[in-house]
Amino acid sequence: MVDHLHQAPPKEPFVSPSDPDSEAPGALTEADGRYRTAMERAVRLLAQREHSVRELCDKLAARGVDAATASLVVDDLRGRGLQSDVRFAEAFVHSRTARGQGPARIRRELTQRGIDDSIADEVLIRPGGYWLDLAARVRAKKFGAERPADRDAWNRQARFLATRGFPSDLIYRVLEGAEA
């Protein structure tokens, strides 16, 4: 016996909006063609990497898709689970932390990409000491394990960490705790 409770619901086939006044049944109207083209472009973009709603709409607009069609396509993709701002934000945070960027810079870039603050808050939560450890590793990679020799070196390292997006309290803790 098959347990249907644990199976994913079947995916609905691709259906574009249709014109009820169409002369031939199943004939594509110009609007249907634009929708289908936009959908194909959006799916190709999402196949490359995750995109936020804003990014996807902007890229479709740059490829000549009107705003109303882009909005319909993105809403359809969201409804099917093919586009998710949360999934985009998680992948983005993973990518940026791998580059050694801090939470302030990542949050700013998420906001620029149209991610809501509540989603940014959720994906930036890390276990205790994660951001401190990352800042220390980024500083050590650039400057070595020794403490800054003088105030100028301390300021230079602090500016470096600040441009990477680490908050001042973490910067102070990293620089004061650098191992000799």
N, C-alpha and C positions, 0 to 999 in steps of 0.2 A: 504494500500500500504506500502511496506517495504522500508525503506530508506537504500539503499546499500552504501551510502557515508560514513556512520558512523560505518560500520561493519569492524572488523579486517579481513585482507585477510586470506583465508584458509591456514592452515599449510600444507606443502608438506609432504607426507609420507616418512618414513625413506628409503633411497635408498643407498646402498653401491656401491662402484665402481665395475664395472663388467669387466670381461675379454671377449673381443669380440671373441676370439678364443676358447671359452668354448665349450666343446663337446655337452653337453645337455643344452637346453634352461633353464635358471633359475638356473643352477647348480652353487653352490658356489665354487670359487677357494680358494686356501690357502690364498691369499691376501685379498679376501672378508671376510673370516673368521677372519683374524687378524683385519681388519678394524671394523667389527661388534663387536668383543670382546672389542676393544679399545673404541669404541663409547659407549658401555654399561658401561664400567668402568668409563668413563668420565662423563656420565650422572648421575651415582650413586654418584660420587664425588660432582657434582654440586647440587645434591638433598640435600646433607648434609649442604653445605654452599657455598657462592660465592667463586670463585677462580680466580686469575689473570691468564693470558695466560701462564706466566712462571711457576707458581705453577702447573697448570694443566699438562703442558708438562713434568715437573720434576716428578710429581707423576705417570704419565703414564709410563715414562721411568723406574722408580723404580719398576714398575709392569711388566717390560719386553717388553714394546711396543717400537718398533724402532722409531727413531726421525722423519722419513718421514711420517709414519702412524699417529703418534701423531700430527704432524703439520696439516695433512689433516683433522683429527678429530676435532681439535680445530678450524680450519678455518670454517669447516661446522657448528659447534656449534655457532660460532660468527655470521655467516650468518643467522642463524635461530633465533638469539636473545637470545640464551640460555646461552651464556657467554658474559660478558661485563666487561672490565677493569674499566669503570666508576662506574658501579653498585658495583663491588668489592671494589673499593676505598671508595665509600660512606659508605658501610657497615663497612669497616675496621676503618674509622675515627670515626664512631658512637661507635663502640666497644671500641676503644682505649680512646676516651674522657670519656666514662663511667668508665674507669679504672683510670682516672685522669692523663693521659699522655698529654704532650704538643705538639705543632705543629712541633718542630724540630725533636723530636723522631719519631713522626708519619710519617713525610716526609721521614726520613732515612729508616724506615721500609717499606714504600711504594716503595721506590727506590730498596730496596733489593728484593722485590717481583716483580720487573719488570714493575712498573707503571711509565709511562712517566711523566716528570716534569710538563707539561701543565695540565695533569689530576690531579696531586697532588695539584697544585696551585688552581685549580677550586674547589676541594672538601674541601680544608682547609680554604676557605673563610668563615668567620663567622661574624655575626652582631657585631657592635662596642662593645668593652668591654667583649666579650665572653671569650677570652683567659685569660684576666686579672682576671675575675671573677672565672674561673676554677682554675687558679693558687692560688688565695686567698683561695678558698674552700679546695683545696688539702693541702695547708700549714696549715690551721686552723684545719683540721681533724687530722693531724699528731702532730702539736705542740700547738694547742689551739689558742685562739683569741688574747692573749697578745703579745705585741711587743717583739722581742728578747731582753733579759736582758743585754747582753754584745756583744762584737765583736765576740767572739767564737760562741755564739748561733746564731748570724746573719750569720756567715760563714757556720755553720752547716745547717741552713735552706736554705741558698742560694745553697749549694751543692746538697741538697735534691731536690730542684726544678729544678736545672740544669740537674740532672740525669733523672728526669721525662720528660725532653725535652722542658722546657720553656726557652725562650731567656733571656739574661741578662737584657735587659731594662725592661721586665715584672717583673723579679725577684726583681730588685731594687724597682720598684713601689709598688709591693706587700709588701715587707719587710719594706719599709719606711711608708707605709700607714696602717700597721697592727693596729687594734684597741686594746686599752688597756681595 
